């Protein structure tokens, strides 16, 4: 897998979104809870990724597991109420085992008109898998999402992709895009051997993961810091969009933005952005279909 450091370069494309929108806002919800690392699932220790509780040893941590459990138990439903309130649709990156543990939520996603996309069967770094194991994980994730939600995922996002991920997605077939890049403000095509795969970039900047203590500190220490980051990003991209329409990703996690004060900032941002003309709240699959239809030759 080669790197592309040039991208669109100085010939940045002037594109158009549906209804001449200035900016496409993509709300992305990560549904990982129930698929994270824990000895209960045969792992050699509990999930340690930037958690406020640091368990010792390799046994189960009830505290860490309960932090994750808050996401599907309460956070999911709080965020869904906000999306319903504003009549906006989101993309859910779902780990297969997570939705198997909460099939009611999986069906609520698709019944509500939201997109359900793949996020691995287990929420584990893809680079830890062998090529064959990752291939099996992708296929198992697709099967779990179809069986719980009734829809086949057309998009994919990894927890830390491997050098094989894009090749395996192309081999699996059926995917319109991946979101395993953070390298641009517009979609682009990645070369995968003799094929091309559309990439819809994600973002760490406008992502609630900065509420986690740990490697990302200094991050968000107050709920309104998240809103401030979202607003500043939106304002700048909206201004640029008058000449070069852009895309903005907003990353949400059930166990983080599903908490009351943080969910309030999600509500606040959606209301703020909807106050501007020319804003398209779009599922990533809608962005992919538009791009493939109109800009497939870029």
Secondary structure by P-SEA (a helix, b strand, c coil): ccccccccccccccccccccccbbbbbbbbcccccccccccccccccccccccccccccccaaaaaaaaaacccaaaaaaaaaaaabbbbbbbccaaaaaacaaaaaaaaaacbbbbbccccccccccccaaaaaaaaaaaaaaaaaacccccccccccccccaaaaaaaaacccccccccccccbbbbbbcccbbbbbbcccccccccccccccccccccccaaaaaaaaaaaaaaaaaaccccbbbbbbbbccccccaaaaaaaaaaaaaaacccccccccaaaaaaaaaaccccc
